[in-house]
């Protein structure tokens, strides 16, 4: 086996030193492109495996590691080709730090996040009232009277039964039928409230 020694003039940079200087002078976009080309897939797979398949977080971690690699290269020198072990270490450390931060400050759900707050809209209320009043005109007198007593006056089934002189079961069935008729009229007019 023959060993070939690198012959270079005294004071001339080594090949590795020349690569490091070249990359430290490069712009961030060029450096990060080369980094992704050389190490993107393996580092992404490594991050995703550590994150149990969370590819979105793995991509975020890869981006953060690439930015840190650029800053590291700008300060200390280093070509993207030689940074794979360093990137794996950075990814692991980022995930450890993230895990520790979640333990120290667990995410608290916002109490209003899932709450639906009904806002009374006067215009909607007026339009609905107008449409219902107009639709009542298409019902029979008997249907209008039962709905007026039960819903608009707030009279109980027993009171309506006594007032109209009909059994309570009849009051309930007439109310049910009147509501169904009102819904049909409203649906025919395009109201789905």
C-alpha positions in Angstrom: 0.0 0.0 0.0 1.4 3.3 -1.0 0.7 6.4 1.1 0.6 9.6 -0.9 1.3 12.7 1.2 -0.4 15.9 0.2 2.2 18.3 -1.2 1.4 21.9 -0.8 3.4 25.0 -0.4 4.2 26.2 3.1 1.4 28.3 4.6 -1.2 27.2 2.0 -4.5 26.0 3.4 -5.4 22.3 3.4 -8.3 21.1 1.3 -10.6 21.0 4.3 -9.6 24.5 5.4 -10.2 25.8 1.8 -13.7 24.2 1.8 -14.5 25.7 5.2 -13.4 29.1 4.1 -15.4 28.7 0.9 -18.6 27.9 2.8 -18.1 30.6 5.4 -18.1 33.1 2.5 -21.2 31.6 0.9 -24.6 33.0 1.4 -27.1 31.2 3.7 -29.3 30.0 0.9 -26.5 28.3 -1.0 -25.2 26.7 2.2 -28.6 25.5 3.4 -29.3 24.1 -0.1 -26.1 22.1 0.0 -26.9 21.0 3.5 -30.4 19.7 2.6 -29.0 18.0 -0.5 -26.3 16.2 1.5 -28.1 15.5 4.7 -31.8 16.5 4.5 -33.5 13.1 4.1 -31.4 11.2 6.7 -31.8 14.0 9.3 -35.5 14.3 8.6 -36.0 10.6 9.0 -34.0 10.6 12.2 -36.1 13.5 13.6 -39.4 11.9 12.6 -38.3 8.6 14.2 -37.6 10.4 17.5 -40.9 12.2 17.2 -42.8 9.0 16.6 -43.8 9.9 13.1 -44.7 13.5 13.5 -43.4 14.7 10.1 -44.5 18.3 10.6 -42.5 18.8 13.8 -39.6 16.8 12.2 -39.5 19.3 9.3 -39.5 22.2 11.8 -36.7 20.6 13.7 -34.7 20.1 10.5 -35.1 23.7 9.6 -34.0 24.9 13.0 -30.9 22.5 12.7 -30.1 23.9 9.3 -30.2 27.5 10.5 -28.0 26.5 13.5 -25.6 24.8 11.1 -25.3 28.0 9.0 -24.5 30.0 12.1 -22.1 27.4 13.3 -20.4 27.3 9.9 -20.1 31.1 9.8 -18.4 31.2 13.2 -16.2 28.1 13.2 -16.1 27.1 9.6 -17.3 23.9 8.2 -18.5 22.5 4.9 -22.0 21.0 4.7 -20.5 17.7 3.6 -18.9 17.2 7.0 -21.8 18.2 9.2 -24.0 15.1 9.4 -22.9 13.9 12.9 -23.2 17.5 14.2 -26.7 17.8 12.7 -27.8 14.5 14.3 -26.6 15.8 17.7 -28.3 19.2 17.2 -31.6 17.5 16.3 -31.4 15.2 19.4 -30.6 18.2 21.6 -33.4 20.3 20.1 -35.9 17.6 20.9 -34.6 17.1 24.4 -34.9 20.8 25.0 -38.4 20.9 23.6 -39.5 17.9 25.8 -38.0 19.5 28.9 -39.8 22.8 28.2 -43.1 21.0 27.9 -42.6 19.3 31.2 -41.7 22.5 32.9 -44.5 24.6 31.3 -47.3 22.2 30.2 -49.6 23.6 27.7 -52.8 24.8 29.3 -55.8 24.8 27.1 -57.5 28.1 26.6 -60.9 27.9 28.4 -62.6 29.9 25.7 -61.1 27.9 22.9 -64.0 25.5 22.5 -66.7 27.8 23.8 -69.3 28.9 21.4 -70.8 32.3 22.5 -74.2 33.0 21.1 -74.4 36.6 20.0 -77.9 38.0 19.7 -78.1 39.7 16.4 -81.1 42.0 16.4 -81.4 42.0 12.6 -81.6 38.2 12.4 -84.1 38.1 15.3 -86.3 40.6 13.5 -86.1 38.9 10.2 -86.9 35.5 11.8 -89.9 37.0 13.7 -91.2 38.6 10.5 -90.9 35.3 8.5 -92.6 33.3 11.2 -95.4 35.8 11.6 -95.9 35.8 7.8 -95.8 32.0 7.7 -98.5 31.8 10.4 -100.9 33.4 7.9 -100.7 30.2 5.8 -101.9 28.0 8.7 -105.5 27.2 9.6 -107.2 29.3 12.4 -107.1 26.3 14.7 -103.3 25.8 14.1 -102.6 29.5 14.7 -104.6 29.6 17.9 -102.9 26.5 19.4 -99.4 27.9 18.6 -100.3 31.4 19.9 -101.5 29.9 23.2 -98.7 27.3 23.7 -95.7 29.3 22.4 -96.5 33.0 22.3 -98.5 33.3 25.4 -96.6 30.5 27.3 -99.8 28.8 28.4 -99.4 25.2 29.8 -101.0 22.2 28.2 -103.5 21.8 31.1 -104.6 25.5 30.8 -105.0 25.3 27.0 -107.0 22.1 27.5 -109.3 23.8 30.0 -109.6 27.0 27.9 -110.5 25.2 24.7 -112.5 22.4 26.3 -110.4 19.6 24.7 -108.4 16.8 26.3 -104.7 17.4 27.0 -103.7 14.7 24.5 -105.5 16.5 21.8 -103.7 19.8 22.7 -100.4 18.0 22.4 -101.2 16.4 19.0 -102.7 19.7 17.6 -99.5 21.5 18.8 -97.3 18.9 17.1 -99.3 19.0 13.9 -99.3 22.9 13.9 -95.5 23.0 14.4 -95.0 20.5 11.5 -97.2 22.6 9.3 -95.3 25.8 10.2 -92.0 24.1 9.5 -93.3 23.0 6.0 -94.4 26.6 5.2 -91.1 28.1 6.4 -89.1 25.5 4.4 -91.1 26.2 1.3 -90.2 29.9 1.7 -86.5 29.0 2.0 -86.1 29.5 5.7 -83.9 27.0 7.4 -83.5 28.4 10.9 
